[in-house]
Amino acid sequence: LQLNSQIDSQFLGISDDQAQAWEDTVEREFNLWARSRNCDAQRRCTFGELQGLARLSQMVSGDVFALLPAIPRPGDRYDLKIKLIEADRCSNPLIVAPGVPASQWPDVFGGVEVDADGAPVAFYFEDRHPGDLGIGTLRLVPQRKWTRVPAFGDKTGRPLVLHLMEVERPGQRRGVPLLAPVIEKLKQLSRYSEAELMAAVVSGMFTAAITSSLPDT
């Protein structure tokens, strides 16, 4: 996605030349941020590469999360960063609200907390992938920890988490992987192919038995 700035000069009461100058400046500023890897919280991808990674993750896992933190760093012109979170890391914590009875816990399902109207309030992210055994750390099986990230800023209302998913029904909180409807058929096809290959290997074998009447083989 590329920024194409188009402002309503008539509504703003400015001339076309002033509007064009403003649009050029905004696009230039955006490109300085988007074409640099400093827009990535991990400093690995540009904005375009983050888009491709997010789209691929959404198709494979069903959804993906993009955090929008403000991280000031020396030499960076802009504090806004993008931090992609894998779908597997968003899950229900073992204890949603410490010190609060389970009957009074907020409505959390699939790591997504919603209010009475079903609007997202917060997301719960595990500090590491659930399949990570912590190899290279002091503990083989590290203690699982979750962080509650609000969906919107308390004072500004700015979105802090973008949940990228295809909504297929009302009330849906998590996405569905692209291959979910056919994954069982693909598994059966894989088993059938392996069985056919093994049958071909066995039928191509030549078996012989060597016997001897001597006591020593």
N, C-alpha and C positions, 0 to 999 in steps of 0.2 A: 504494500500500500504506500502510495506517495501522497504527500500533502499538496492539495491544489486550493490555495486560499482564495475565497470569493466572498467579499464582504458587501453588505448593502450600503453603497455610498449614498443613495438617495435618503435612506432612513437616518443615516448618521450625519447628513448635511455637509458632506465634503465633496470635492470635485473628483472626477474620474482619475486625474493625475495623482491626487493625494491618495486615493484608494489603491491605485496600482503601486505606488511607492510603499504603502503600508503592507500590501500583500507580498511584495518582493522581499521586504525585510523579514516578515514572519517566516516565509519559506526558507530564506537563508539561515535564520536562527534554528529552524527545525532540522534542516539538513546537517548543521553542525553537531546537533545532538544525535540524530538518527544514524548518521554514517560513521559514527565512532563507537568503538566497543565500550566506551565509558557509560553508555546508556544501560548496559547490562550490569546488574549488581555483582555478577561473577567476573565481569570484564573478559568475556569469551566471545560474545556474538554482537553483531550490529542489530539495529532494529529490524531490518529485513530478515536476517537470519533467525532472530527470535520469533518472527511471525511464522516462518517455515517450521521451526521446532515446535511451536505451540500447536500448529495445525496437525502435524504428524502425531504428537502426543494425544491430541483429542481423538483422532481416528483410531489409534491403537487402544487407548485406555478408556475412552468414552468422554472424558473431560480433562481439563487442565486448569491450573490456577496461576494467575499472574498478580503478584504483589507489586504495589507502587510505592515503595518507601522513598523518603528523602534522605540521601546519604551524602553529606558534604565530604569531599575529598580534595586534597591539595592538587591544584592544576585543572580541576574540572570546572567548566563554565556553568553547568547546571547540576542541581542536587537530585533531580528526579531520576530514579532508576527503575528498572524492570527486573523482577526476580520470579522466574518460573518455578512452580512447585508441582512435582509429579502427583498424579491422582492417587496413587497408593498411599501417600503420606497423609491424606485427609481422611480421618476416621474418627470414630467415637472414642474418646479417652476412657480409660478404666474408671476414673472418677471425674465426673463432669464438673461438679462444684464441691471442692473440699470443705468439710464442715457443715454441709447442707444435707438434710435427709433426701434420699433418692426420690421420694414423692414430690419434692419441691424443685427438682432439677429442671432446667429449661428444656424446651423441645429441641432435641438434637438427634438427627438421624443421618448416618453416613458422614459424620463430621461437620454437618451443616446445621447451624442453630438458626431457627426462624422465630418470628413473633406470632402474635395471634392471627395476623392477616396472611401469614405464610411468606412474608418478605425476609430475606436473609439478614441476620443480625451479626453473626460472627462465624468464623471457620476455625476448626481445630486441626492443627498440623503436627504430626509427629516429628521429633527432632532429627530422625533419620529414616531411611527406607525400612519397612518391616522385615524385608528379606536380608538386611545387613546384619551379620553376626558380630560385627565389631572386630574383625580380624585386624591385627596390628595395634589394638588398644590393650589396656591392662585387663579388661574384662572380656571374656569370650562372648557372653550374652549380656549386653548392656541393659540397664534399666530403661524401660520405655517412658518417654516424657512427651507431653503435648503442650503446644503453645496456642492460646486463644487469640486470634487476630480479628479485630472488629471489621465488619464489612465497609463501614463508613466512618469518617472522622467525627468525633463528638462535637467539636466546635464548628468545623467548616462544612461537614457533610460531604467532603470529597471522597470518592470511592477509593478504598485502600486495597481491595481485592477484586479482581476481575475473574469471574467463573465462566470459562469458555466451554459451552456444551450445547447440544441440540435438544431442545425441549420437545418431547413427543406427547406428553399428557399433562393435564393440570396437576399441580402439586408435586411434580417430579423434582427431586433435589439433586440427583446425580445423573451423569450421562451414561449412555449405553455404547460400548465399543462397536465399531463398524462391522466387525466380523461376528458379533454375538449371535445373530439369528442363524448363521450357517456353521458355527464352530463345531457343533456335534457332527454334522455331515462331513466336514473336512476331516475330523478325527476318524470317522468310520472309513472314509476314502483312504486315509493314510494306512490304517490297519489292513485294508484290503490289498493295497499295493504291496505292503511288506509281505503279506501272506502269499501273494502271487509270485513275488521275487524269490521267496524261500522255496516255494514249490518248484520253480524253474531250476534253482540251484540243486535241489535234491534229485530231480529227474535227470540232471546232467551228470550225476556222479556214477562212476563205475566201481562196483563193490566186488571184492575178491576175498576169499578165505584161504589161507595157507595152513595146512595141517601136516603133522609129522608123527610117525609112530615111535620116534626116538624119545627117550626120557628127557633129553635136554632140548628145549626149543631153539 
